[in-house]
Amino acid sequence: MEATTESLHDVTGDYNCLLFDMLTHGVTLLSISLLGTIGNSLSMLTFWSTRNEIPTSLLLLSLAVADTTVLVTHALMICPRAFCEFSGGCQAYMAYVFPWMTAHFWPVASTCHLASTWLVLLVTFNRFIGVCHPHKFKTWMSIRRMKIQIGAIGVTSLVYNIPRFCDDDVRLSKDGDQFDMYRTALGSSELYNYVYSIGLYYIVIYVIPFASLIFMSVCLCQTIRLTKAKRAQMSKAKREENDLTLSLVIVVIVYMICQLLNPIRRVLFIVIPSTNKLCGNLIIFATTLGIVFNSAVNFVIYCIFSPRFRRQLLKKLRSFNRVQAATDSSALTNSTST
């Protein structure tokens, strides 16, 4: 995530590269962000009514909110730049707004991404306790504890990213016609870059979450496999719990595939240095799109694998349609009576 800023000024003036950048970081990323925001909004609508009753609903609601912030921050950071560079316009935006956003707004996107990552971990832990240690679920996964844990993730994500707000800054160019971005003393420190930007980053974003998610997902898959033979004898509620667990395992698999692009990118840059020079880093484009796709796809996964989610969503939409119809009917009655 933190390294994707490398590509923001690195698209060459070649028309084909600018076109590619516009189609990927402009059209494609914006389309995925818009569709993902709609899907996440529908997920929020579905989970909202049971957020204070079912811990999983509260967690999935929080994850949908975090994913939406990832989509919005990435779209605001990247899409306007791609369209402006392709069109050759937006001089004021490219000269002043974009450098400032790169230095001071990108850390907001990093904060949202970190919160989303750890919420995926918390959701998986919730299912792991519920399925593999059900006798501990009510004690460990109460609504009150979930709210505290969600709040802790939000605060910790912000505190962890505070240094990012200080490692880049902008200043007026000598001509005064644009902002130039530069590394601060903190951002230029080798100790800071090795310990914080590389060491802590990989531990917090990849090592701890991936190791935990792999362990819990394997345990969940084993439990699902063992109960599959007894599915016909299960109650409807138990079958739906299993379907929800399966959908969350799919969420984890998609998450890990999308997030693995970034460390793979770093390895490829070392093994094949020429990839750094192709149209502003083609692999970085794939990395960014992977992050955005991951934050946009959960709604589709819920719809495919969770009958309970589909039923609750349809119930919400029908209820909304009835309210809208009643409102329209009332308005029509009032207008005819006057």
KOLLUM-746564 format. One line per 5 residues: number of its first residue (from 0); their letters; for each residue x, y, z of N, C-alpha, C. Coordinates in steps of 0.1 Angstrom, whole numbers. Layout:
<atoms>
NUM	a	X Y Z X Y Z X Y Z  ...
</atoms>
This chain:
<atoms>
0	meatt	8 -12 0 0 0 0 9 12 0  18 13 9 26 25 10 35 28 -2  38 17 -9 47 18 -20 40 22 -33  26 22 -33 19 25 -46 21 39 -49  25 48 -40 27 62 -44 39 63 -53
5	eslhd	47 53 -54 59 54 -63 54 57 -78  43 52 -82 38 53 -95 31 66 -99  28 74 -89 19 85 -91 24 96 -101  37 97 -101 43 107 -111 51 100 -122  50 87 -123 59 79 -131 54 74 -144
10	vtgdy	43 80 -149 37 76 -162 44 84 -172  50 78 -182 57 85 -192 47 93 -201  53 102 -209 45 110 -218 40 103 -230  44 90 -232 40 82 -244 25 81 -244  19 83 -255 4 83 -256 -1 69 -252
15	ncllf	5 58 -256 0 45 -253 0 43 -237  11 48 -231 12 46 -217 1 55 -210  -1 67 -214 -11 76 -209 -25 70 -211  -27 64 -222 -40 57 -225 -42 45 -216  -32 37 -214 -33 26 -205 -36 30 -191
20	dmlth	-28 40 -187 -30 45 -173 -44 51 -171  -50 58 -181 -63 63 -180 -74 52 -179  -72 41 -188 -81 30 -188 -81 22 -175  -69 21 -169 -68 12 -157 -71 21 -145  -62 31 -142 -64 39 -130 -75 49 -131
25	gvtll	-80 51 -143 -91 60 -145 -104 53 -146  -107 47 -158 -120 41 -160 -122 29 -152  -113 19 -152 -115 7 -145 -115 9 -130  -106 16 -124 -106 18 -110 -118 26 -105  -122 36 -113 -134 44 -109 -146 35 -110
30	sisll	-148 27 -120 -159 18 -122 -160 8 -110  -149 2 -107 -149 -8 -96 -152 -1 -83  -147 11 -81 -149 19 -69 -164 22 -67  -170 27 -78 -185 30 -78 -193 18 -75  -191 7 -83 -199 -5 -80 -196 -11 -66
35	gtign	-184 -10 -62 -181 -15 -48 -187 -7 -38  -188 6 -40 -195 15 -30 -210 12 -29  -216 9 -41 -230 6 -41 -232 -8 -34  -223 -18 -37 -224 -30 -30 -222 -30 -15  -212 -22 -11 -210 -20 3 -221 -13 10
40	slsml	-227 -4 3 -239 4 9 -250 -6 11  -253 -15 2 -263 -25 3 -260 -35 15  -247 -38 16 -243 -46 28 -246 -39 41  -242 -26 42 -245 -19 54 -260 -18 57  -268 -16 46 -283 -16 48 -287 -30 54
45	tfwst	-282 -41 49 -286 -54 53 -282 -57 68  -270 -53 71 -265 -56 85 -269 -46 95  -274 -35 91 -277 -24 101 -287 -28 112  -298 -34 108 -308 -37 118 -304 -47 128  -295 -56 126 -291 -66 135 -277 -63 141
50	rneip	-272 -51 140 -258 -48 144 -257 -49 160  -268 -46 167 -268 -46 182 -273 -60 187  -275 -69 178 -280 -82 183 -270 -94 179  -264 -93 167 -256 -103 162 -242 -98 160  -232 -103 167 -218 -98 166 -213 -98 152
55	tslll	-216 -109 144 -211 -110 131 -216 -98 122  -229 -95 124 -235 -84 116 -228 -71 119  -224 -68 132 -217 -56 136 -203 -56 129  -197 -67 129 -183 -68 123 -184 -66 108  -193 -72 101 -194 -71 87 -199 -57 83
60	lslav	-207 -51 91 -211 -37 89 -198 -28 89  -190 -30 100 -178 -22 101 -168 -25 90  -167 -37 85 -159 -40 74 -163 -33 61  -177 -33 59 -182 -26 47 -179 -11 48  -180 -5 60 -176 9 61 -162 11 58
65	adttv	-153 3 63 -139 4 61 -135 2 46  -141 -8 40 -139 -10 26 -143 2 17  -154 8 21 -159 19 14 -149 31 15  -144 33 27 -134 44 28 -121 41 20  -118 28 18 -106 25 10 -110 28 -5
70	lvtha	-122 25 -9 -126 28 -23 -126 43 -26  -132 50 -17 -133 65 -18 -119 72 -19  -111 68 -9 -98 75 -8 -89 71 -20  -89 59 -25 -82 55 -37 -87 62 -49  -100 63 -51 -106 69 -62 -103 84 -63
75	lmicp	-103 91 -51 -100 105 -51 -85 107 -53  -77 98 -49 -62 100 -51 -58 97 -65  -63 87 -71 -57 82 -84 -65 86 -96  -79 85 -96 -86 87 -108 -85 101 -114  -86 112 -107 -85 125 -113 -71 127 -119
80	rafce	-60 121 -113 -47 123 -119 -46 116 -132  -52 103 -133 -51 96 -146 -58 103 -157  -70 108 -154 -78 116 -164 -71 129 -168  -65 136 -158 -59 149 -161 -46 147 -169  -38 136 -166 -26 134 -174 -29 130 -188
85	fsggc	-40 122 -190 -43 118 -204 -48 130 -212  -56 138 -206 -62 150 -213 -53 161 -215  -42 162 -206 -33 173 -206 -39 185 -200  -50 184 -193 -57 196 -187 -55 196 -172  -63 203 -165 -63 204 -150 -50 209 -145
90	qayma	-45 219 -151 -31 224 -147 -31 228 -133  -41 235 -128 -41 239 -114 -41 227 -104  -49 217 -108 -50 205 -100 -37 197 -99  -31 195 -111 -18 188 -111 -7 196 -105  -8 209 -105 3 217 -100 3 219 -85
95	yvfpw	-10 220 -79 -11 223 -65 -18 212 -57  -30 208 -62 -38 199 -54 -32 185 -53  -28 179 -65 -23 166 -65 -11 164 -57  -1 172 -58 11 171 -49 8 171 -34  -1 180 -31 -6 181 -16 -13 169 -12
100	mtahf	-22 164 -20 -29 151 -17 -20 139 -16  -10 139 -25 0 128 -24 7 128 -11  11 140 -6 19 141 6 10 139 19  -2 145 19 -10 146 31 -23 137 31  -28 133 19 -41 126 19 -38 111 17
105	wpvas	-27 107 11 -24 93 9 -23 86 22  -17 92 33 -17 85 46 -31 81 51  -41 89 47 -55 86 51 -59 73 44  -56 71 31 -58 58 25 -51 47 31  -39 49 36 -31 39 43 -38 35 56
110	tchla	-43 45 63 -50 42 75 -63 33 73  -71 37 63 -83 29 59 -79 15 55  -68 13 48 -64 0 43 -60 -9 55  -53 -3 64 -49 -10 76 -61 -14 84  -70 -5 86 -82 -8 94 -90 -20 87
115	stwlv	-91 -19 74 -98 -29 67 -92 -43 68  -78 -43 68 -71 -56 69 -73 -62 83  -73 -54 94 -75 -60 107 -89 -63 110  -98 -56 103 -113 -60 105 -115 -74 98  -109 -76 87 -110 -90 81 -105 -100 91
120	llvtf	-94 -97 97 -88 -106 107 -98 -108 119  -104 -97 123 -114 -98 135 -126 -106 131  -131 -104 119 -143 -111 114 -140 -126 113  -128 -130 108 -124 -144 108 -123 -150 121  -117 -142 131 -116 -147 144 -130 -149 151
125	nrfig	-139 -141 148 -153 -142 152 -159 -156 148  -157 -159 135 -162 -171 130 -154 -183 136  -141 -181 137 -133 -192 143 -137 -196 157  -140 -186 165 -145 -189 179 -159 -195 178  -167 -189 170 -181 -194 169 -182 -209 164
130	vchph	-173 -213 155 -174 -226 149 -165 -236 156  -153 -232 160 -143 -242 166 -144 -242 181  -148 -231 187 -149 -230 202 -162 -223 206  -173 -230 202 -186 -223 205 -189 -220 219  -183 -228 228 -186 -226 243 -180 -213 248
135	kfktw	-171 -207 240 -164 -194 244 -170 -182 237  -180 -185 227 -184 -174 219 -191 -163 226  -201 -167 235 -209 -156 242 -200 -148 251  -189 -154 256 -181 -146 265 -171 -137 257  -165 -143 247 -155 -136 240 -160 -126 229
140	msirr	-172 -129 224 -177 -122 212 -190 -115 215  -191 -109 227 -203 -101 230 -203 -88 222  -214 -82 220 -216 -69 213 -206 -58 219  -206 -58 232 -198 -47 238 -183 -49 235  -179 -62 236 -165 -64 233 -161 -62 218
145	mkiqi	-171 -65 210 -169 -62 195 -167 -47 193  -176 -39 199 -175 -25 197 -161 -19 202  -157 -25 213 -144 -20 219 -132 -24 209  -133 -37 204 -123 -41 195 -123 -34 182  -135 -31 176 -136 -23 164 -130 -9 166
150	gaigv	-134 -3 177 -128 10 181 -113 10 182  -108 0 188 -93 -2 190 -86 -3 177  -92 -10 168 -86 -12 154 -86 2 147  -97 10 148 -97 23 142 -86 32 148  -86 33 161 -76 42 168 -62 37 165
155	tslvy	-59 24 166 -46 19 164 -41 21 149  -50 19 140 -47 22 126 -43 36 124  -50 45 130 -46 60 129 -33 63 135  -31 58 147 -19 60 155 -7 55 147  -8 42 142 3 36 134 7 44 122
160	niprf	-3 51 116 0 58 103 4 73 106  4 77 118 8 91 121 21 95 115  31 87 115 44 91 109 43 93 94  33 86 87 32 88 73 28 103 70  21 109 79 17 123 77 28 132 77
165	cdddv	40 127 82 51 136 84 63 132 76  63 122 67 75 118 60 75 124 46  64 131 41 65 138 29 58 152 32  63 162 24 57 175 25 58 182 11  52 194 10 52 201 -2 57 215 0
170	rlskd	63 221 -10 67 235 -9 66 241 -23  64 255 -23 63 261 -36 76 260 -44  75 258 -57 87 258 -65 93 272 -66  105 273 -71 112 286 -72 103 296 -80  97 291 -91 88 300 -99 75 303 -93
175	gdqfd	71 295 -82 58 297 -76 46 292 -83  49 284 -94 38 280 -102 33 266 -99  39 259 -89 34 246 -85 40 242 -72  34 231 -66 40 226 -54 50 215 -58  61 214 -51 71 203 -53 70 195 -40
180	myrta	69 182 -42 68 173 -30 83 169 -27  86 168 -14 99 164 -10 98 155 2  109 147 5 109 139 17 114 148 28  108 147 39 112 154 51 124 147 58  130 152 68 141 146 75 137 132 80
185	lgsse	124 131 85 119 118 89 119 108 78  113 112 67 111 104 55 124 100 49  135 108 51 148 105 45 157 96 54  152 94 66 160 86 75 160 71 71  172 66 70 174 52 67 168 43 78
190	lynyv	170 47 90 164 39 101 149 39 101  143 50 98 128 51 96 123 42 85  130 43 74 126 35 62 127 20 64  138 16 70 141 2 72 132 -4 83  131 3 95 123 -2 106 108 0 104
195	ysigl	104 12 101 90 15 100 84 12 86  89 18 76 83 16 62 84 2 57  94 -5 60 96 -19 55 93 -29 66  101 -29 77 99 -39 87 86 -40 93  82 -29 100 69 -29 107 57 -30 97
200	yyivi	59 -24 85 48 -25 75 45 -39 71  55 -47 68 53 -61 64 48 -70 76  52 -67 88 48 -74 99 33 -72 102  29 -59 102 15 -55 105 5 -58 94  10 -56 81 1 -58 70 0 -72 65
205	yvipf	12 -80 66 12 -93 59 15 -104 69  26 -103 77 30 -115 84 20 -119 95  16 -110 104 6 -113 114 -8 -117 108  -13 -108 99 -27 -111 94 -27 -124 86  -17 -126 77 -17 -138 68 -15 -151 76
210	aslif	-6 -151 85 -4 -163 93 -16 -166 101  -22 -156 107 -35 -159 115 -46 -163 106  -48 -156 95 -59 -160 86 -57 -174 80  -45 -178 76 -43 -191 71 -46 -202 82  -42 -200 94 -44 -209 104 -60 -211 107
215	msvcl	-66 -199 109 -81 -200 112 -89 -205 100  -85 -201 88 -92 -206 76 -91 -221 74  -79 -227 77 -78 -241 76 -87 -248 86  -87 -243 99 -96 -249 109 -110 -248 105  -114 -236 99 -128 -235 95 -132 -244 84
220	cqtir	-123 -246 74 -125 -255 63 -126 -269 68  -118 -273 77 -119 -287 82 -132 -289 89  -137 -279 97 -150 -280 104 -161 -281 93  -161 -273 83 -171 -273 73 -171 -287 66  -159 -292 63 -158 -305 56 -164 -316 65
225	ltkak	-162 -316 78 -166 -326 87 -182 -326 88  -187 -314 88 -202 -312 90 -209 -314 76  -202 -314 65 -209 -315 52 -217 -327 51  -212 -339 56 -219 -351 55 -232 -351 63  -233 -343 73 -245 -342 82 -254 -331 78
230	raqms	-251 -325 66 -259 -313 63 -274 -315 62  -278 -327 57 -292 -330 55 -299 -331 68  -292 -334 79 -298 -336 92 -298 -322 100  -291 -313 95 -289 -300 102 -302 -292 101  -304 -283 111 -315 -274 111 -312 -263 101
235	kakre	-322 -255 97 -320 -245 87 -310 -234 92  -312 -231 105 -303 -221 111 -288 -225 111  -286 -238 114 -272 -243 114 -266 -244 100  -275 -247 90 -270 -247 76 -266 -233 71  -274 -223 76 -271 -210 72 -259 -205 79
240	endlt	-256 -209 91 -244 -206 98 -232 -211 90  -233 -224 85 -222 -230 78 -220 -222 65  -231 -218 58 -230 -210 46 -223 -197 48  -226 -190 60 -220 -178 63 -205 -180 66  -201 -191 72 -187 -194 75 -180 -196 62
245	lslvi	-186 -203 52 -180 -205 39 -178 -192 32  -188 -183 32 -187 -170 25 -175 -162 31  -173 -163 44 -162 -156 51 -148 -162 47  -148 -175 46 -136 -182 41 -132 -177 27  -143 -176 18 -140 -171 5 -135 -156 5
250	vvivy	-141 -148 14 -136 -134 16 -121 -134 20  -117 -143 28 -103 -144 33 -94 -148 21  -99 -158 13 -91 -162 2 -89 -151 -9  -100 -144 -12 -99 -133 -21 -90 -122 -16  -91 -119 -3 -83 -109 4 -68 -113 2
255	micql	-64 -125 5 -50 -129 5 -45 -128 -10  -53 -133 -19 -48 -132 -33 -46 -118 -38  -55 -109 -34 -54 -95 -39 -42 -88 -31  -40 -91 -19 -30 -84 -11 -16 -89 -14  -15 -102 -19 -2 -108 -22 5 -101 -34
260	lnpir	-3 -93 -42 3 -87 -53 14 -77 -49  13 -70 -38 23 -60 -34 36 -67 -30  37 -77 -22 50 -83 -19 56 -90 -32  47 -95 -40 52 -101 -53 58 -90 -61  52 -79 -62 57 -67 -69 71 -64 -65
265	rvlfi	74 -63 -52 87 -60 -47 97 -70 -51  94 -83 -51 103 -93 -55 106 -92 -70  96 -90 -78 98 -88 -93 106 -76 -96  105 -65 -88 113 -54 -91 128 -57 -89  131 -66 -79 145 -70 -77 150 -79 -88
270	vipst	141 -89 -91 146 -99 -100 146 -94 -115  135 -86 -118 134 -81 -132 133 -65 -131  144 -58 -129 144 -44 -127 137 -36 -139  137 -42 -151 131 -35 -162 116 -32 -160  109 -40 -151 95 -38 -149 92 -24 -143
275	nklcg	103 -18 -137 101 -5 -131 99 5 -142  102 2 -154 102 13 -165 91 12 -174  82 2 -173 72 0 -182 59 8 -179  56 18 -186 44 26 -184 41 29 -170  51 35 -163 48 39 -149 46 28 -140
280	nliif	53 16 -142 52 5 -133 39 -3 -134  38 -12 -144 26 -19 -147 22 -28 -135  32 -33 -127 28 -42 -116 22 -33 -105  26 -21 -103 20 -12 -93 5 -10 -97  2 -8 -110 -12 -7 -114 -20 -19 -109
285	attlg	-14 -31 -112 -21 -43 -107 -23 -44 -92  -13 -39 -85 -13 -39 -70 -25 -30 -66  -25 -18 -71 -36 -8 -67 -50 -14 -71  -51 -19 -83 -64 -25 -87 -68 -37 -78  -58 -44 -73 -61 -56 -65 -66 -51 -51
290	ivfns	-60 -40 -46 -65 -35 -33 -80 -30 -35  -82 -23 -46 -96 -17 -48 -106 -29 -50  -102 -38 -58 -111 -50 -61 -115 -57 -48  -105 -59 -40 -107 -66 -27 -117 -59 -19  -117 -45 -19 -126 -38 -11 -140 -36 -17
295	avnfv	-141 -41 -30 -154 -39 -37 -162 -52 -38  -155 -64 -36 -161 -76 -40 -169 -84 -29  -168 -80 -17 -174 -88 -6 -189 -89 -8  -196 -79 -12 -210 -79 -14 -214 -91 -24  -207 -92 -34 -209 -103 -44 -207 -117 -38
300	iycif	-197 -118 -29 -194 -131 -22 -206 -134 -13  -211 -124 -5 -222 -127 4 -234 -131 -4  -237 -125 -16 -249 -128 -24 -248 -142 -29  -236 -147 -33 -234 -160 -39 -235 -171 -29  -228 -169 -17 -226 -180 -8 -235 -180 4
305	sprfr	-242 -169 7 -250 -168 19 -265 -166 16  -273 -177 17 -288 -175 15 -294 -165 25  -289 -166 37 -295 -157 47 -292 -142 44  -281 -139 38 -278 -125 34 -287 -121 23  -289 -130 13 -298 -127 2 -312 -125 7
310	rqllk	-317 -133 16 -330 -131 21 -332 -118 29  -322 -115 37 -323 -102 45 -322 -90 35  -314 -91 25 -313 -80 16 -326 -78 8  -332 -89 3 -345 -88 -4 -355 -82 5  -355 -86 18 -365 -81 28 -363 -66 29
315	klrsf	-351 -62 30 -348 -47 32 -353 -40 20  -350 -45 8 -354 -38 -4 -369 -37 -6  -376 -48 -3 -390 -48 -4 -396 -39 6  -391 -38 18 -396 -29 28 -394 -15 24  -382 -12 18 -380 2 13 -390 5 2
320	nrvqa	-393 -4 -7 -402 -2 -18 -416 1 -13  -420 -7 -2 -433 -4 4 -434 10 10  -424 14 17 -423 27 23 -424 38 12  -416 36 1 -416 45 -10 -430 46 -16  -436 34 -18 -450 34 -24 -460 41 -15
325	atdss	-459 39 -2 -468 45 7 -466 60 7  -454 65 7 -451 79 6 -456 86 -6  -454 79 -18 -459 84 -30 -474 85 -30  -481 74 -25 -495 74 -24 -501 85 -15  -494 87 -4 -498 98 5 -497 112 -1
330	altns	-486 114 -9 -483 126 -15 -494 129 -26  -497 118 -33 -507 119 -44 -521 122 -38  -525 116 -27 -537 119 -20 -538 133 -15  -527 138 -9 -527 152 -4 -528 162 -16  -522 159 -27 -523 168 -38 -537 168 -45
335	tst	-543 157 -45 -557 157 -51 -567 163 -42  -565 162 -29 -574 167 -19 -574 183 -19  -562 188 -23 -561 203 -23 -565 208 -36
</atoms>
